[in-house]
Amino acid sequence: MDGNKQTMPLLAARLCFYAVSFIGMIGVLMIGSPPLSLAIDPLPRSPRVGSLRIPLLSYNLVPISKLFSDPTSYHLREIRIAGTIRTVQTEVLTRGCGVPYELTIISLEDDSGLVEVLDKGACGRNRSPVRAPMLAPGDRVDLLVHVAGGTGRLDGSLEVFALWIERTQD
């Protein structure tokens, strides 16, 4: 009986030692190894953008000419457009936001047409690290924009607001 009393604490100590070693080994493997998603999906992940919270490339690319040919289909929608910057104009506005802000108008051209895109700076909804004043003529960009106009405006014109800007390598 005295032998059993001595082996029980020794057995419990060994079990604790093995449990701590096992947990430590799992911790080292989790910290030291790359995330599983890198092994399965080697492509870099784009941030989730817009109200749908999906990567920019998941949005359908709309040609600029199609935007103008059927503006009512895009009224109050988020769409993706891409092209080359032709001009960049920035001015400071003092009304409409509560604080002075930079309004930047970029002219974007693709193979089918030209559109002006507005970036309202601190008062806008562009959450990308790239801001319109950082762009220069000749830059290639991919944009997520919010379209307003067509139906809701008396003159039928469109307003296109930048929500996300990415430079491309085309």
C-alpha positions, 0 to 999 in steps of 0.5 A: 500500500505504501508503494501505491501512495508513492507512485501516484504522485510520481505518475501525476507529476509525469502526466503534468510534465507531458501535458505541459510539454505537449501544449508548449510544442503546439504553441511553438508550431503555431507561432513558428509556422506560416498561416495555413492560408498562405500554403493554400492560397499563394495570391495576395489578398485584396482588402474588402471594400465597398458596402459588399465588403468583397475584394475589388477584383470581385466587382464587375468591371464596367466600361465607361461608355456603358456607364453613360449609355445606360446611366439609370442602371447604375444610379446609386450603385457601386461599380468598378471602373479602370483606366488611365488618369488624364488630369487631376485638379484639386481645390479646397472647399469650405462649405458642405462638410462642416470643415474645409476639405480637398475636392479632387476631380480626376479625369479617367479614360478607358478604351471606351470613354472619359469620366470625371471622378470626384474624391471628396478627401476628408469628407468623402468615403474613399477608404483606400491608402491611395488618395486622388491628389497622389495621382498624376496624369498617366497613372493606371488605376482601378477604382470602386466608385459610387454613381449618382445621377441619370434618373435623379438629376434634372440635367441627367448628368452623372456624379461618380465618387471614389470609394477605393483607388488602386494603382495597376501595372497595365 
